[in-house]
Amino acid sequence: MTQPIKLPDTKLRVLIADDVQETRRSTRMMLAINPDVVVVAIASDGQQALELANQHRPDIAIMDINMPRMNGLVAIERMLQLLPDLGCIVISAQRESITLRTAMSVGAREYLIKPFTVDELNMAVHRVGKIVKESRIRDAHEDRLRKQREAYLKRLAHEYAKTRRTDDQAIEVFEHLARNPECELRWLMNLSMLYVLRQEWGKLKILAARIEQQEKNKK
């Protein structure tokens, strides 16, 4: 029976970004009472937040909107390109619904209006942290299934190469392995031989160029 995937009980890694020093300090103090959180980086503008996110790989980013060099919404968009599982919380004095909708459209999970309370902040962190952890459990499960399928197909490929099978099922197995950019050269070579035997010259031409490039990269 397959065991459910559990992630280690590690603290949520948080980045804080705000151009006002007092807000940065008070936000950090509010999080200090939360035993499930550790602040790993503090930024004073959006550009610095982006750089620190790339460096520290936080789980959650708490972002002001109006900051110099790069505003918080642009920073969130770019951070999510680097870290798709990042949970973003916007903190802002702006109460307009259009700002809230814009924040959510770029990927923010929560929107807190300043001044917010300790409970409001930590409850938002708890909700976003739960989403982040569930997403990672899902990703880990999908990765495990992918690796199991890949291992199974490699066993089939080894058997098919050994028995020199050339039927449609053999082609399907080798082509599936070839979809992996890091596919082993031996499976590509086996697939090329099948294309030759079946006179599939168009596919062979594309595959031959890939094999040639892969052999060059090995040198």
Sequence and secondary structure as in RCSB ss.txt:
>XXXX:A:sequence
MTQPIKLPDTKLRVLIADDVQETRRSTRMMLAINPDVVVVAIASDGQQALELANQHRPDIAIMDINMPRMNGLVA
IERMLQLLPDLGCIVISAQRESITLRTAMSVGAREYLIKPFTVDELNMAVHRVGKIVKESRIRDAHEDRLRKQRE
AYLKRLAHEYAKTRRTDDQAIEVFEHLARNPECELRWLMNLSMLYVLRQEWGKLKILAARIEQQEKNKK
>XXXX:A:secstr
           EEEEEE S HHHHHHHHHHHHT TTEEEEEEESSHHHHHHHHHHH  SEEEEESS SSS HHHH
HHHHHHH TT EEEEEES   HHHHHHHHHTTEEEEEESS  HHHHHHHHHHHHHHHHHHHHHHHHHHHHHHHHH
HHHHHHHHHHHHHT  SHHHHHHHHHHHTSTT  HHHHHHHHHHHHHTT HHHHHHHHHHHHHHHHHH 
